[in-house]
Each structure stands twice: as C-alpha cells, then as structure tokens.
Amino acid sequence: MEAKVNYIKTRLVQQVLTSHECFRGMEVVRSDLHTPKHLDGFMSAIHQLTLTLRHSASGQTSTVPLLVKVMKGDELFRRQNLAHVLFPNEINIYANVLPQFDAFLAEAGSELRATRWCPRVYLSTMGQFREYSELFETFLVMENVTPRGFRTGPRLDLDEAHLTLMVEIIARYHACSYALRIQDPPALDRLVERIVPLNFLQDGKVFFESYDVVFRLAAERLFAYVDAVPAELDSERFRQHVHTLRTKYGPNQSELMQKFLHRDPTYSVILHGDYNRNNVLFRYDGGQRPVEVLMIDFQENRYGSPALDLSFFMYMNMTPELRERFWEELLRHYHRQLVGTLRELLHCAESDPRLEPYRESSFRAHFDRFALYGAMVALNFIPSMMSSEEEVIEVSGYFEQDIHCEGFRRCALAMGGDVVNRRITAVMRHASKMGYMDVM
C-alpha cells in the first residue's frame, strides 16, 4: 500500500503538473493524501490529494484540492464486476467524449461546455503502471469541488428543485448526441465505437456476473414480499405484471435487462449510465435551495435510450407521493430542455423538420418502452440507501469477498426490512400503472 501511495504522490502528481499550462513554473512543496471512508465505493477507492505548490519565479504558494479515483480489489473481484469495462469507459468519457462535445458546442457558437457539467479533470489515463501494481489500472484525477460549495444532496429522496436541476443537465448532455447525429454523424459514430459494450448477457451467457446476482435477488425479494402481503397487489393489472415478471424471467432477470440495451438509430445517446443522487453534486444558495449541479461517476456509461438515465433517477430518488404529482411535469421539463438545447445548437426554429423525431409525443412513446429499466435497477439500489450504516457495511463486505456467498444473499433479501419492501413494491406498482411493465 505504501508503494501505491508514493506513486500517487510523486509520479501521478508530476503527470498532472506537466499536462496543464496552469501549473507551468510550479513546484510541489507538500503533497498530502488520505482516503475518507465516506468516499469509499463498492468498486473504487477515492483519495483526497491536497497539493501545496510554489511558483518558482514569484515564490507565491497555492493549494490545489484534488480527488484521485482508482480501482479496488484483486483480479477476481474486478473480473466479476467488469472493472475492465467500467473503468476504461469512464476514462473514455473524460478523455474523448466531453472534449469532443466541447469542440462541437464551441463550433456551434454556444457558451455551453460539457466539461463544465463535471468537476474539472486533470488526468484520465489507463494501462499498466509497474511501480503501482502488476494489474491493469486506471487513474482519474479531478478537482475536489468541496471548497467551491458542492456536496451531495439528501441521501435518497429529492425534492422538485433537486430533480429539476438533474433533469436539466442530463437533457443538455443527451442533446449533444442528438445534435452530433444531425450535424456530424461520423463524429458521433467514432465516439460510440470507443465505448466498450456493457451488456448483461453476451453470446447467450451472463456477462455482468455481479449484476446478474443482485438483480435476481432483488426480484426474489419483491416476489417474497407480495406473497407474504398479497394486499400489495392492489389491482389485477399489477398482479398480472408481477406474475409475468416471475414466470417469464424468474431467476433470469439479466435476460429482461438486456432487452433495454437495444440501440435505436433515432433515440440512442451516449448515456451517463448510473444517473442518480449518488453520482451528482449540488451547490446551494445561502439556505437549502440547490442552484447548480455537477455530474460524476460515468463508469456505467453506454450508448442507448435516454430513458435509461431518466427512469433510474426518477424511480430511485422520488418518493411514491412525489411521483404521483411530479412525474409528468419532470418528463415535460426534460423534453423542453432537450429541444431548447437542440434548437440552440442547430440554430433552428421549433418547426424545423430535423426536430420532428424528437417531438414530445414521439419521445414519450419511446420512453414508455424503456422506463421499466429504471424501476428494475432501483429495486437493487434502494435497499442499500434505506438501510442502516451497519447493514451497508455488512453487505459491502460480502460483496467484496464473494457475491455468491450466503451472507450476501441473506443481506440482500432482508436489509431495511418492510420499509424497504413497501418502497420497492411501490416502484413496481407505479411502473405497472404507467404501462411500463407491458413491454414484458
């Protein structure tokens, strides 16, 4: 571990300094590295790196707060969790996608910049670094935006203001793919070709091993609860949908999830892939009102339906009560922002025929075919977000040791108790009522 720390504090720091003009003439006075527990993830470790720099000519010193994201685990752990796909895909977003979007936005005369929708990235690289480890590694060095007032929002449930900011920034991000498809299709194709496919099934076999386990257990938990409390199946439509989910897919939830990865020649975009409260940072005014949001953690990015990004955070971060009164308005707001950004980039009127495929009715028909994806993913993640810290530590330990062990299964089926059971059932009830489960 000491060798890894030294590598980050020396070699990696030098790469950062030599890669950016803003550090010209600066020398390192001090390099402090520590790893706060609250930044620890399932698959990655995030170190806080604080550099004290001195300008060689003026003698002035400055402090640069950084975060360094690296992979966790041994080769087996990384293979089971597709680290060789997830982490290179994230590096690709920062190294290629966002800079290409920036160039396109500038050429279009827009003041928008995709790189400003995320913390500033100083280094995104991957390969074998023998002084660090014998494994394939990725390094992502970015600005620690905490000093600028950015922080995580409420743990799970967001209000209208938070959700609206999230929907606005993801709409702009998606609009870049659509505008590129209209203006420069080969450029979009080149970006898409760099994305390593993140499938649930591949060549007829399970590809995403850890997710296959967690999706199967999430569905098993839902079935067990509605069997124990049949009154939760409060309509014939919902009862039939749950029956279809159980009998058609049963322990093979990856088969259903793979269907949502269908690429559409009109609607597919370069996705964030894991868009929810965990992977955004908010800046607030003097009170508790959020005024700005930044996206982070693009590990699960794909090329697919924008509904995958939208439906996940809407199911994950909205209470059942808020869904009833704000779901439709949030989708309309997304669409208005999407079309508005497209018009800005294409310099066109709302009646422009190039926007015809993205009219609200067409978009909603597309969304309805893919929205069940977000509900299914929320079934997996809601239990961890609603459980005690002790339960999360326990299930995380089992996850890192062996995803197939009985301890992980026990935790996945029970953590959070009936409060979680009622919440995940409400997610599926809403998906049923909206007709999203009809796709099964």
NUVEXTOR-893096 format. One record per residue (C-alpha): x, y, z. Coordinates in Angstrom, 3 decimals. Layout:
BEGIN
- xx / yy / zz
- X / Y / Z
...
! end
This chain:
BEGIN
- xx / yy / zz
- 0.000 / 0.000 / 0.000
- 2.857 / 2.380 / 0.791
- 4.236 / 1.969 / -2.727
- 0.847 / 2.892 / -4.200
- 0.577 / 5.972 / -2.018
- 4.076 / 7.089 / -3.003
- 3.271 / 6.546 / -6.687
- 0.218 / 8.781 / -6.471
- 2.043 / 11.487 / -4.502
- 5.017 / 11.569 / -6.851
- 4.648 / 10.124 / -10.359
- 0.940 / 10.871 / -10.737
- 1.345 / 14.393 / -9.381
- 4.143 / 15.088 / -11.875
- 1.923 / 13.896 / -14.728
- -0.761 / 16.322 / -13.619
- 1.629 / 19.254 / -13.342
- 3.291 / 18.680 / -16.705
- -0.033 / 18.193 / -18.504
- -1.544 / 21.606 / -17.777
- -0.370 / 25.103 / -18.652
- -1.865 / 26.478 / -15.430
- 0.864 / 24.649 / -13.485
- 3.787 / 25.932 / -15.535
- 6.632 / 27.053 / -13.271
- 5.081 / 25.431 / -10.182
- 6.919 / 23.069 / -7.851
- 5.487 / 20.794 / -5.173
- 6.045 / 21.960 / -1.604
- 3.775 / 19.413 / 0.006
- 1.585 / 16.501 / -1.117
- -0.988 / 15.168 / 1.352
- -3.064 / 12.057 / 0.635
- -5.786 / 10.439 / 2.704
- -8.831 / 8.283 / 1.995
- -12.033 / 9.306 / 3.801
- -14.416 / 6.434 / 4.479
- -17.424 / 8.380 / 3.207
- -15.884 / 8.455 / -0.286
- -15.287 / 4.702 / -0.373
- -17.302 / 2.924 / -3.074
- -18.143 / -0.675 / -3.915
- -15.605 / -0.844 / -6.715
- -13.380 / 2.193 / -6.407
- -11.304 / 4.000 / -3.821
- -11.256 / 7.779 / -3.907
- -8.320 / 9.537 / -2.299
- -8.221 / 13.187 / -1.306
- -4.981 / 14.662 / -2.605
- -4.063 / 18.187 / -1.494
- -1.118 / 19.806 / -3.234
- 0.741 / 22.826 / -1.918
- 2.543 / 24.429 / -4.861
- 5.060 / 27.250 / -5.077
- 5.738 / 29.340 / -8.164
- 9.456 / 29.150 / -8.879
- 9.672 / 32.775 / -10.029
- 7.405 / 34.672 / -7.637
- 7.661 / 32.361 / -4.642
- 3.902 / 32.522 / -4.153
- 2.230 / 29.386 / -2.826
- -1.201 / 27.980 / -3.639
- -3.264 / 24.971 / -2.607
- -4.864 / 22.646 / -5.145
- -7.557 / 20.255 / -3.785
- -7.854 / 17.076 / -5.877
- -9.542 / 13.680 / -5.837
- -7.865 / 10.554 / -7.209
- -10.114 / 7.663 / -8.239
- -8.600 / 4.170 / -8.599
- -9.884 / 0.613 / -8.895
- -10.308 / -1.612 / -5.859
- -9.888 / -5.341 / -5.450
- -7.923 / -8.229 / -6.871
- -8.188 / -9.683 / -10.368
- -11.129 / -11.973 / -9.478
- -13.136 / -9.156 / -7.902
- -12.505 / -6.919 / -10.895
- -13.446 / -9.644 / -13.363
- -16.724 / -10.462 / -11.595
- -17.649 / -6.778 / -11.578
- -16.460 / -5.974 / -15.115
- -13.918 / -3.430 / -13.938
- -12.076 / -3.902 / -17.249
- -15.170 / -2.439 / -18.959
- -16.448 / 0.073 / -16.399
- -13.273 / 1.977 / -15.645
- -11.922 / 2.320 / -19.215
- -15.370 / 3.506 / -20.280
- -15.267 / 6.189 / -17.610
- -11.796 / 7.273 / -18.722
- -13.165 / 7.479 / -22.270
- -15.877 / 9.922 / -21.215
- -13.366 / 12.351 / -19.761
- -10.617 / 11.824 / -22.330
- -12.724 / 11.770 / -25.503
- -16.479 / 12.313 / -25.191
- -16.610 / 15.520 / -23.141
- -13.759 / 17.205 / -25.099
- -15.490 / 16.282 / -28.391
- -18.768 / 17.688 / -27.080
- -16.914 / 20.850 / -26.049
- -15.445 / 21.298 / -29.527
- -18.852 / 20.777 / -31.103
- -20.526 / 23.244 / -28.723
- -17.877 / 25.870 / -29.429
- -18.222 / 25.394 / -33.185
- -21.979 / 25.816 / -32.819
- -21.381 / 29.167 / -31.149
- -22.827 / 28.005 / -27.832
- -21.491 / 29.150 / -24.495
- -22.308 / 25.724 / -23.046
- -19.341 / 23.442 / -22.289
- -19.765 / 19.774 / -21.432
- -16.614 / 19.752 / -19.312
- -18.260 / 22.327 / -17.029
- -21.051 / 19.883 / -16.265
- -18.495 / 17.880 / -14.240
- -15.618 / 18.712 / -11.891
- -12.503 / 19.710 / -13.819
- -10.437 / 16.669 / -14.770
- -6.653 / 16.985 / -14.688
- -5.693 / 13.441 / -15.668
- -7.533 / 10.440 / -17.106
- -5.284 / 7.556 / -18.031
- -5.178 / 3.765 / -18.051
- -2.710 / 0.949 / -18.620
- -0.091 / -0.984 / -16.673
- 1.946 / 1.021 / -14.194
- 4.504 / -1.389 / -12.748
- 5.522 / 0.889 / -9.906
- 1.898 / 0.960 / -8.765
- 0.760 / -2.665 / -9.370
- 1.000 / -5.611 / -11.743
- -2.681 / -5.254 / -12.751
- -4.306 / -3.114 / -15.401
- -5.134 / 0.198 / -13.730
- -6.991 / 3.422 / -14.388
- -6.349 / 6.812 / -12.798
- -8.784 / 9.689 / -12.729
- -7.557 / 12.910 / -11.126
- -10.133 / 15.664 / -10.788
- -10.843 / 18.829 / -8.872
- -12.187 / 18.413 / -5.371
- -15.129 / 20.797 / -5.682
- -15.991 / 20.786 / -1.970
- -14.191 / 24.126 / -1.403
- -16.452 / 25.607 / -4.111
- -19.509 / 24.610 / -2.103
- -20.519 / 21.425 / -3.924
- -21.711 / 18.477 / -1.879
- -24.019 / 15.501 / -2.048
- -27.718 / 16.156 / -1.689
- -30.217 / 14.343 / 0.547
- -29.345 / 10.675 / 0.937
- -32.206 / 9.272 / -1.152
- -35.330 / 11.383 / -1.586
- -35.002 / 14.571 / -3.616
- -37.479 / 17.413 / -3.914
- -38.653 / 19.238 / -7.031
- -35.746 / 21.699 / -7.034
- -33.039 / 18.990 / -6.924
- -34.808 / 16.831 / -9.522
- -35.305 / 19.766 / -11.868
- -31.594 / 20.622 / -11.832
- -30.739 / 16.982 / -12.502
- -33.143 / 16.740 / -15.418
- -31.839 / 19.953 / -16.974
- -28.194 / 18.929 / -17.033
- -28.863 / 15.400 / -18.319
- -31.094 / 16.843 / -21.063
- -28.243 / 19.094 / -22.230
- -25.845 / 16.166 / -22.119
- -28.197 / 13.972 / -24.188
- -28.826 / 16.825 / -26.636
- -25.138 / 16.798 / -27.597
- -25.519 / 13.270 / -29.008
- -28.628 / 14.225 / -30.975
- -27.067 / 17.405 / -32.356
- -23.943 / 15.494 / -33.393
- -26.096 / 12.854 / -35.105
- -27.817 / 15.582 / -37.119
- -24.741 / 17.698 / -37.901
- -21.842 / 15.254 / -37.954
- -22.901 / 11.567 / -37.796
- -19.354 / 10.201 / -38.344
- -18.133 / 12.126 / -35.282
- -20.840 / 10.541 / -33.119
- -20.066 / 7.124 / -34.595
- -16.400 / 7.481 / -33.674
- -17.291 / 8.298 / -30.068
- -19.700 / 5.367 / -29.845
- -17.103 / 2.958 / -31.231
- -14.840 / 3.762 / -28.274
- -17.445 / 2.615 / -25.734
- -16.868 / -0.991 / -24.638
- -20.341 / -2.651 / -24.604
- -21.591 / -3.114 / -21.056
- -24.014 / -5.986 / -21.541
- -25.981 / -8.092 / -19.105
- -25.838 / -11.061 / -21.478
- -23.289 / -11.696 / -24.200
- -23.193 / -14.607 / -26.630
- -26.107 / -16.141 / -24.753
- -24.268 / -16.173 / -21.426
- -24.299 / -13.972 / -18.344
- -21.768 / -11.190 / -18.895
- -22.266 / -8.887 / -15.888
- -21.863 / -11.518 / -13.185
- -22.355 / -9.392 / -10.069
- -25.387 / -7.607 / -11.503
- -26.916 / -10.927 / -12.508
- -26.810 / -11.920 / -8.846
- -28.139 / -8.642 / -7.454
- -30.981 / -8.355 / -9.971
- -32.036 / -11.933 / -9.285
- -32.052 / -11.309 / -5.531
- -33.926 / -8.002 / -5.921
- -36.679 / -9.749 / -7.856
- -36.713 / -12.630 / -5.371
- -37.212 / -10.131 / -2.559
- -40.144 / -8.499 / -4.354
- -41.832 / -11.846 / -5.007
- -41.380 / -12.996 / -1.404
- -42.919 / -9.795 / -0.054
- -46.030 / -9.764 / -2.253
- -46.527 / -13.466 / -1.452
- -46.445 / -12.604 / 2.246
- -48.596 / -9.470 / 1.843
- -50.893 / -10.175 / -1.118
- -52.879 / -6.982 / -0.468
- -49.908 / -5.114 / -2.026
- -51.083 / -6.484 / -5.377
- -53.919 / -3.982 / -5.325
- -55.075 / -4.342 / -8.920
- -55.490 / -7.185 / -11.367
- -53.157 / -5.372 / -13.744
- -50.367 / -5.190 / -11.163
- -50.927 / -8.789 / -10.072
- -50.602 / -9.964 / -13.676
- -47.487 / -7.892 / -14.274
- -45.749 / -9.364 / -11.213
- -46.838 / -12.838 / -12.306
- -45.322 / -12.252 / -15.762
- -42.078 / -10.951 / -14.250
- -41.861 / -14.055 / -12.067
- -42.860 / -16.718 / -14.585
- -41.214 / -15.323 / -17.718
- -37.923 / -14.146 / -16.213
- -37.782 / -15.635 / -12.707
- -34.085 / -16.054 / -11.861
- -33.098 / -14.789 / -15.322
- -33.555 / -11.058 / -14.796
- -30.472 / -10.373 / -16.928
- -32.479 / -11.509 / -19.943
- -35.014 / -8.765 / -19.310
- -32.357 / -6.149 / -18.596
- -30.509 / -6.940 / -21.814
- -33.616 / -6.061 / -23.820
- -33.420 / -2.483 / -22.571
- -29.953 / -2.102 / -24.114
- -31.376 / -2.176 / -27.645
- -29.801 / 0.553 / -29.748
- -32.232 / 2.832 / -31.532
- -30.985 / 4.701 / -34.638
- -33.034 / 7.766 / -33.684
- -33.066 / 7.928 / -29.905
- -29.872 / 6.327 / -28.612
- -27.438 / 8.709 / -26.899
- -24.166 / 8.454 / -25.032
- -25.514 / 7.865 / -21.541
- -24.254 / 8.744 / -18.115
- -25.324 / 5.204 / -17.255
- -25.678 / 5.458 / -13.471
- -27.516 / 8.733 / -13.098
- -28.879 / 9.185 / -9.598
- -28.326 / 11.219 / -6.433
- -25.168 / 9.262 / -5.602
- -23.467 / 10.482 / -8.755
- -24.190 / 14.201 / -8.752
- -23.016 / 17.049 / -6.540
- -25.127 / 20.109 / -5.698
- -24.166 / 23.670 / -4.853
- -26.624 / 25.555 / -2.655
- -27.552 / 29.166 / -2.073
- -27.373 / 30.596 / 1.433
- -30.168 / 28.256 / 2.510
- -31.099 / 24.789 / 1.310
- -32.055 / 25.621 / -2.274
- -29.829 / 23.912 / -4.877
- -28.623 / 26.267 / -7.597
- -26.106 / 24.173 / -9.558
- -25.333 / 20.503 / -10.167
- -22.296 / 18.580 / -11.437
- -22.222 / 15.009 / -12.768
- -19.635 / 12.467 / -11.586
- -19.013 / 8.691 / -11.894
- -19.560 / 7.725 / -15.535
- -18.436 / 4.113 / -15.039
- -21.621 / 2.527 / -16.384
- -21.978 / 4.735 / -19.457
- -23.450 / 3.091 / -22.513
- -24.898 / 4.037 / -25.867
- -28.624 / 3.541 / -25.522
- -32.020 / 5.000 / -24.726
- -32.104 / 8.270 / -22.750
- -34.878 / 6.604 / -20.744
- -32.198 / 4.529 / -19.002
- -30.747 / 7.665 / -17.417
- -34.095 / 9.306 / -16.786
- -36.097 / 6.418 / -15.395
- -33.402 / 5.313 / -12.954
- -33.019 / 8.551 / -11.013
- -36.755 / 9.242 / -11.193
- -37.541 / 5.872 / -9.605
- -34.549 / 5.907 / -7.318
- -34.830 / 9.422 / -5.920
- -38.563 / 10.225 / -5.869
- -40.894 / 9.187 / -3.075
- -44.114 / 7.440 / -4.135
- -46.045 / 10.583 / -3.180
- -43.848 / 12.865 / -5.288
- -44.088 / 10.524 / -8.268
- -47.863 / 10.911 / -8.240
- -47.754 / 14.691 / -8.589
- -44.441 / 15.468 / -10.305
- -43.590 / 12.582 / -12.657
- -45.305 / 14.031 / -15.729
- -44.036 / 17.565 / -15.147
- -40.463 / 16.347 / -14.749
- -40.620 / 14.475 / -18.062
- -42.077 / 17.553 / -19.766
- -39.312 / 19.689 / -18.303
- -36.671 / 17.276 / -19.604
- -38.204 / 17.425 / -23.067
- -38.389 / 21.236 / -23.089
- -34.730 / 21.458 / -22.065
- -33.706 / 18.851 / -24.651
- -35.460 / 20.585 / -27.543
- -34.333 / 24.022 / -26.377
- -30.698 / 22.893 / -26.342
- -31.067 / 21.272 / -29.774
- -32.517 / 24.475 / -31.193
- -29.619 / 26.452 / -29.728
- -27.018 / 24.120 / -31.219
- -28.713 / 23.782 / -34.610
- -29.759 / 27.446 / -34.790
- -33.228 / 26.435 / -35.864
- -36.884 / 27.161 / -35.182
- -39.117 / 24.796 / -33.248
- -40.813 / 23.847 / -36.515
- -37.540 / 22.653 / -38.096
- -38.185 / 19.203 / -39.651
- -34.917 / 17.907 / -38.188
- -36.590 / 18.072 / -34.769
- -39.590 / 16.046 / -35.888
- -38.349 / 12.718 / -34.420
- -37.930 / 14.400 / -31.033
- -41.450 / 15.813 / -30.637
- -42.894 / 15.191 / -27.193
- -45.381 / 12.515 / -28.256
- -42.680 / 10.528 / -30.049
- -40.270 / 10.920 / -27.170
- -42.872 / 9.746 / -24.657
- -43.713 / 6.675 / -26.743
- -40.019 / 5.808 / -26.771
- -39.629 / 6.486 / -23.046
- -42.547 / 4.190 / -22.204
- -40.814 / 1.250 / -23.909
- -37.638 / 1.595 / -21.836
- -38.755 / 3.089 / -18.494
- -39.037 / -0.280 / -16.724
- -35.233 / -0.371 / -16.776
- -35.033 / 2.323 / -14.103
- -37.566 / 0.579 / -11.895
- -35.628 / -2.689 / -12.062
- -32.315 / -1.019 / -11.223
- -33.942 / 0.900 / -8.361
- -35.078 / -2.433 / -6.845
- -31.414 / -3.277 / -6.480
- -30.117 / 0.005 / -5.026
- -32.983 / 1.269 / -2.854
- -32.341 / -1.323 / -0.093
- -28.776 / -0.087 / 0.470
- -29.869 / 3.545 / 0.511
- -32.646 / 2.916 / 3.044
- -30.713 / 0.650 / 5.394
- -28.577 / 1.350 / 8.441
- -24.870 / 2.034 / 8.187
- -24.166 / -1.298 / 9.895
- -26.222 / -3.195 / 7.316
- -24.498 / -1.403 / 4.443
- -21.064 / -2.199 / 5.855
- -22.033 / -5.848 / 6.219
- -23.442 / -6.253 / 2.696
- -20.482 / -4.333 / 1.223
- -18.098 / -6.706 / 2.941
- -19.853 / -9.733 / 1.491
- -19.967 / -8.051 / -1.932
- -16.205 / -7.553 / -1.942
- -15.479 / -11.066 / -0.613
- -17.844 / -13.209 / -2.695
- -21.004 / -12.067 / -4.458
- -22.260 / -15.679 / -4.451
- -21.977 / -16.288 / -0.702
- -24.956 / -16.944 / 1.558
- -24.181 / -13.875 / 3.660
- -24.688 / -11.567 / 0.693
- -27.953 / -13.289 / -0.221
- -29.255 / -13.005 / 3.339
- -28.464 / -9.300 / 3.496
- -29.903 / -8.564 / 0.058
- -33.216 / -10.205 / 0.950
- -33.626 / -8.641 / 4.392
- -31.753 / -5.342 / 4.805
- -34.005 / -2.441 / 5.690
- -36.953 / -4.716 / 6.465
- -40.528 / -3.992 / 5.426
- -39.899 / -0.268 / 4.973
- -37.718 / -1.234 / 2.016
- -40.194 / -3.888 / 0.880
- -43.005 / -1.355 / 0.705
- -40.835 / 1.144 / -1.148
- -39.669 / -1.256 / -3.869
- -43.207 / -2.590 / -4.284
- -44.439 / 0.995 / -4.761
- -41.851 / 1.428 / -7.521
- -43.174 / -1.576 / -9.398
- -46.790 / -0.590 / -8.777
- -46.148 / 2.763 / -10.426
- -44.377 / 1.105 / -13.377
- -47.380 / -1.175 / -13.764
- -49.893 / 1.678 / -13.612
- -47.949 / 3.689 / -16.196
- -47.896 / 0.738 / -18.592
- -44.103 / 0.401 / -18.485
- -44.359 / -3.274 / -17.491
- -46.350 / -4.075 / -20.636
- -43.066 / -4.479 / -22.523
- -42.535 / -7.833 / -20.804
! end
